[in-house]
């Protein structure tokens, strides 16, 4: 394959880079094929109830809002479960770095679909964290008091015994989990469409589940570098 040539690069480098480029092209085709199959999924189960959430309203005061109203003018709704329950002193650093990147994209995303970040902490705590973090474009919503997290695996309470063992959840304990869930409104009903379930399948040896990679700029940028993701390195809330 004839392609770019950078200054002073060797023939060995160009041969290896072109071979890798072929694999990158094949990967792109696979990503497109999987996305097409995702779009072709049949509707999932009907949402069992019109969950009642809490958000900060236009008058800067907490207000109740139904799931059906979260769609706004769209027929598609994306909810991201943020691991920041009331028992946590600080939010999950993995969720936080992901949302740092998504906040900038949210202003564009919401032109095509409704998007909200949900967490178990009271709405005032979520709003305070968003302000401290400098998030300007994402809508944070509290699930405190409803069963959304349990029903759609934003926590571990409905994990099977095998899943609890896999995730090392002790008997009698539960914690919040991170997951994207996509919902579709059709004929006045809300259906589940897709969830980022890869975090919950048995892990492959020496392989990260990469469940949030579709939306994560940090890991994808690091994959471009010689050092990669850094083995045991993981982002922090603060440095």
Phi, psi and omega per residue, in radians:
X1 nan 2.208 3.011
X2 -1.459 2.369 -3.125
X3 -2.692 -2.774 -3.125
X4 -1.097 2.729 2.953
X5 -2.386 2.183 -3.134
X6 -1.586 2.784 -3.101
X7 -0.975 2.311 3.020
X8 1.089 0.230 3.124
X9 -1.208 2.666 -3.112
X10 -1.556 2.876 3.068
X11 -1.154 -0.609 3.109
X12 -1.080 -0.783 3.127
X13 -1.072 -0.821 -3.059
X14 -1.125 -0.676 3.106
X15 -1.090 -0.785 3.138
X16 -1.171 -0.683 -3.119
X17 -1.182 -0.703 3.118
X18 -1.135 -0.647 3.089
X19 -1.127 -0.725 3.092
X20 -1.144 -0.663 3.130
X21 -1.057 -0.664 3.082
X22 -1.045 -0.725 3.129
X23 -1.219 -0.621 3.088
X24 -1.137 -0.658 3.085
X25 -1.142 -0.718 3.100
X26 -1.142 -0.665 3.096
X27 -1.125 -0.740 3.092
X28 -1.011 -0.767 3.122
X29 -1.093 -0.679 3.112
X30 -1.165 -0.724 3.095
X31 -1.053 -0.756 3.120
X32 -1.129 -0.700 -3.127
X33 -1.152 -0.730 3.124
X34 -1.154 -0.714 3.115
X35 -1.085 -0.669 3.109
X36 -1.133 -0.729 3.104
X37 -1.160 -0.619 3.087
X38 -1.095 -0.802 3.136
X39 -1.091 -0.486 -3.084
X40 -1.527 0.026 3.124
X41 -1.006 2.485 2.983
X42 -1.202 2.872 3.094
X43 -1.090 2.401 3.053
X44 -1.390 -2.881 -3.075
X45 -1.157 2.608 3.076
X46 -1.191 2.401 3.123
X47 -1.080 2.261 -2.981
X48 -1.218 -0.331 3.118
X49 -2.745 2.804 3.085
X50 -1.536 1.460 -2.996
X51 -0.913 2.512 3.098
X52 -1.789 2.041 3.125
X53 -1.882 3.107 3.041
X54 -2.296 2.424 3.126
X55 -2.479 2.990 3.008
X56 -1.492 2.134 -3.095
X57 -1.431 -3.111 -3.096
X58 -1.131 -0.418 3.109
X59 -1.585 0.262 3.112
X60 1.165 0.356 3.095
X61 -2.012 2.604 3.097
X62 -1.064 2.474 3.091
X63 -2.527 2.664 3.090
X64 -1.453 2.562 3.131
X65 -2.578 2.380 3.110
X66 -1.433 2.680 3.108
X67 -0.989 -0.711 -3.117
X68 -1.047 -0.456 -3.140
X69 -1.485 -0.255 -3.132
X70 -1.217 -0.330 3.137
X71 -1.194 -0.440 -3.056
X72 1.024 -2.218 -3.129
X73 -1.588 0.061 -3.076
X74 -1.761 2.855 3.028
X75 -1.763 -0.114 -3.120
X76 -2.097 2.391 -3.111
X77 -2.267 2.256 3.049
X78 -1.934 2.182 3.043
X79 -2.042 2.266 3.070
X80 -1.910 2.158 3.128
X81 -1.478 2.020 -3.049
X82 -1.710 2.210 -3.102
X83 -1.407 1.409 3.108
X84 -2.555 1.132 3.090
X85 -1.376 2.936 -3.069
X86 -1.118 -0.368 -3.136
X87 -1.376 -0.211 -3.106
X88 -1.541 2.319 3.060
X89 -1.216 -0.607 3.093
X90 -2.516 2.802 -3.085
X91 -1.199 2.807 3.023
X92 -0.998 2.219 -3.139
X93 -1.166 -0.547 3.094
X94 -1.130 -0.819 3.079
X95 -1.068 -0.728 -3.041
X96 -1.119 -0.805 -3.130
X97 -1.134 -0.620 3.110
X98 -1.107 -0.785 -3.122
X99 -1.225 -0.506 3.020
X100 -0.974 -0.731 -3.134
X101 -1.322 -0.645 -3.079
X102 -1.258 -0.512 -3.083
X103 -0.954 -0.740 3.132
X104 -1.169 -0.569 -3.132
X105 -1.384 -0.336 -3.006
X106 -1.074 -0.614 -3.138
X107 -1.106 -0.503 3.098
X108 -1.499 -0.748 -3.115
X109 -0.974 -0.732 -3.057
X110 -1.274 -0.032 2.948
X111 -1.311 -0.362 -3.046
X112 -2.002 -0.501 -3.102
X113 -2.680 2.691 3.033
X114 -1.319 2.475 -3.112
X115 -2.484 2.263 3.099
X116 -2.455 2.619 3.060
X117 -1.825 2.203 -3.094
X118 -2.030 2.519 3.121
X119 -2.674 2.849 -3.019
X120 -1.457 -0.267 -3.134
X121 -1.170 2.737 3.049
X122 -1.009 2.634 -3.023
X123 -1.081 -0.590 3.130
X124 -1.099 -0.656 3.121
X125 -1.188 -0.721 3.117
X126 -1.124 -0.756 -3.141
X127 -1.115 -0.691 3.122
X128 -1.126 -0.696 3.126
X129 -1.177 -0.745 3.121
X130 -1.044 -0.710 3.121
X131 -1.145 -0.782 -3.136
X132 -1.123 -0.591 -3.099
X133 -1.412 -0.316 -3.116
X134 1.496 0.308 3.097
X135 -1.302 2.175 -3.043
X136 -2.026 -0.310 -2.934
X137 -2.066 -0.080 -3.131
X138 -1.755 2.562 3.034
X139 -1.671 2.065 3.084
X140 -1.768 2.353 -3.030
X141 -2.333 2.465 3.136
X142 -1.617 2.344 3.048
X143 -1.703 0.120 -3.086
X144 -0.977 2.140 3.092
X145 1.700 -0.164 3.077
X146 -1.987 3.067 -3.067
X147 -1.846 0.293 -3.117
X148 -0.991 -0.840 -3.078
X149 -1.040 -0.741 3.136
X150 -1.151 -0.747 -3.054
X151 -1.247 -0.581 -3.047
X152 -2.061 0.502 2.927
X153 1.073 0.574 2.905
X154 -1.431 -0.012 2.943
X155 -2.579 3.125 -3.007
X156 -1.664 0.088 -2.945
X157 -1.152 -0.418 3.121
X158 -1.946 0.330 3.034
X159 -1.137 2.505 3.003
X160 -1.206 2.939 3.118
X161 -1.039 -0.711 -3.141
X162 -1.158 -0.698 3.124
X163 -1.178 -0.661 3.100
X164 -1.088 -0.718 3.112
X165 -1.149 -0.729 -3.130
X166 -1.080 -0.678 -3.108
X167 -1.666 0.103 3.059
X168 1.005 0.780 3.079
X169 -1.554 2.015 -3.110
X170 -1.140 2.622 3.054
X171 -1.003 2.382 3.115
X172 1.459 -0.046 3.123
X173 -2.095 2.698 3.034
X174 -2.553 2.699 3.049
X175 -2.518 2.922 -3.139
X176 -1.320 2.720 -3.128
X177 -2.277 2.841 3.108
X178 -1.843 2.358 3.107
X179 -2.864 2.501 2.933
X180 -1.584 2.371 2.986
X181 -2.264 2.370 -3.135
X182 -1.993 2.342 -3.114
X183 -2.162 2.627 -3.125
X184 -2.219 2.313 3.071
X185 -1.707 2.171 -3.110
X186 -2.532 2.252 3.104
X187 0.926 0.708 3.079
X188 1.356 0.060 3.135
X189 -2.066 2.666 3.129
X190 -1.876 2.219 3.123
X191 -2.097 2.529 2.946
X192 -1.238 2.460 -3.121
X193 -2.016 -0.799 -3.052
X194 -2.784 2.566 3.013
X195 -2.357 2.647 -3.124
X196 -1.442 1.360 -2.970
X197 -1.435 -0.119 -3.034
X198 -1.072 -0.444 3.122
X199 -1.157 -0.291 -3.012
X200 -1.917 0.071 3.053
X201 -1.543 2.740 3.112
X202 -0.978 2.299 -3.081
X203 -1.191 2.497 3.020
X204 -1.395 2.589 -3.121
X205 -1.003 2.291 3.071
X206 1.022 0.538 -3.119
X207 -2.380 2.228 3.048
X208 -1.229 2.574 -3.119
X209 -1.182 -0.433 3.064
X210 0.888 0.629 -3.028
X211 -1.144 -0.519 -3.112
X212 -1.761 0.145 -3.026
X213 -1.036 -0.534 -3.119
X214 -0.991 -0.480 -3.057
X215 -2.066 0.189 -2.968
X216 -1.909 1.825 -3.134
X217 -1.229 -0.551 -3.073
X218 -1.059 -0.970 -3.084
X219 -1.141 -0.641 3.134
X220 -1.169 -0.631 3.076
X221 -1.186 -0.735 3.125
X222 -1.125 -0.523 3.090
X223 -1.131 -0.259 3.104
X224 -1.449 -0.179 -2.991
X225 -1.723 2.806 3.094
X226 -1.093 -0.560 -3.084
X227 -1.448 -0.320 -3.121
X228 1.170 -2.551 -3.047
X229 -1.414 -0.164 2.989
X230 1.573 0.399 3.054
X231 1.114 -1.832 -3.092
X232 -1.548 -0.021 -3.118
X233 -1.168 2.468 3.101
X234 -2.542 2.464 -3.120
X235 -1.113 2.695 3.100
X236 -1.951 2.851 3.049
X237 -1.191 -0.705 3.093
X238 -2.390 2.692 3.124
X239 -2.113 nan nan
